[in-house]
């Protein structure tokens, strides 16, 4: 059977973003990252992940 793969984009695209690369709580030592913080792209996701890794 042939395999069909595709990527659907558009269902959850953010209309506004906080403009922060990541959100980190130093007291709880917990953080979040993702493309939704900087925009909706692979580059935004990568920059967000690297920013959180540098905390």
ZINOR-V870683 format. One record per residue. N is the residue number from 1. RES is the residue in one small letter. D_FIRST is the distance of its C-alpha to the first C-alpha in Angstrom with 1 decimal. Layout:
{{N | RES | D_FIRST} {N | RES | D_FIRST}}
//
This chain:
{{1 | x | 0.0} {2 | x | 3.8} {3 | x | 6.5} {4 | x | 9.6} {5 | x | 12.8} {6 | x | 16.2} {7 | x | 19.7} {8 | x | 21.8} {9 | x | 25.5} {10 | x | 28.4} {11 | x | 28.5} {12 | x | 30.8} {13 | x | 32.5} {14 | x | 36.1} {15 | x | 38.9} {16 | x | 41.5} {17 | x | 41.5} {18 | x | 44.3} {19 | x | 44.4} {20 | x | 44.6} {21 | x | 42.3} {22 | x | 42.1} {23 | x | 44.2} {24 | x | 45.8} {25 | x | 48.4} {26 | x | 50.5} {27 | x | 52.3} {28 | x | 49.2} {29 | x | 47.3} {30 | x | 44.2} {31 | x | 42.4} {32 | x | 39.5} {33 | x | 37.7} {34 | x | 34.9} {35 | x | 34.3} {36 | x | 35.9} {37 | x | 39.3} {38 | x | 39.5} {39 | x | 37.1} {40 | x | 33.4} {41 | x | 32.0} {42 | x | 30.6} {43 | x | 34.1} {44 | x | 35.8} {45 | x | 33.7} {46 | x | 34.5} {47 | x | 38.2} {48 | x | 38.4} {49 | x | 37.0} {50 | x | 39.4} {51 | x | 42.3} {52 | x | 41.6} {53 | x | 41.3} {54 | x | 44.8} {55 | x | 46.5}}
//
